[in-house]
């Protein structure tokens, strides 16, 4: 992990098209401005973690849903 010290109005560049700028410091709170292309998704850490968890749940749910659907299909086919 790279750790940097920045003051208000100072920035950090990531690659050629992402800039993170310190906008304001108020006690323990720091306000950051992020300039990135529209195709780059930028999330707060806690939001990103929730999205990741929901995607994992969804992927696992789909697998069991598919198994349940296959079992129902087999049962329906055996009744004919």
HUJOJO-V910855 format. One record per backbone hydrogen bond with DSSP energy under -0.5 kcal/mol. NH is the residue of the N-H (numbers start at 1). CO is the residue of the C=O. Records with the same first field share a line. If there is no record, write none. Layout:
BEGIN
NH = CO + CO
END
This chain:
BEGIN
3 = 1
6 = 4
9 = 22
10 = 7
12 = 20
14 = 18
15 = 13
17 = 14
18 = 14
19 = 35
20 = 12
21 = 19 + 33
22 = 10
23 = 21 + 31
24 = 31
26 = 29
29 = 26
31 = 24
32 = 30
33 = 21
35 = 19
36 = 34
40 = 37
41 = 39
48 = 44
49 = 45
50 = 46
51 = 47
52 = 48
53 = 49
54 = 50
55 = 51
56 = 52
57 = 53
58 = 54
59 = 55
60 = 56
61 = 57
62 = 58
63 = 59
64 = 60
65 = 61
66 = 62
67 = 63
68 = 64
69 = 65
70 = 66
71 = 67
72 = 68
73 = 69
74 = 70
75 = 71
76 = 72
77 = 73
78 = 74
79 = 75
80 = 77
END
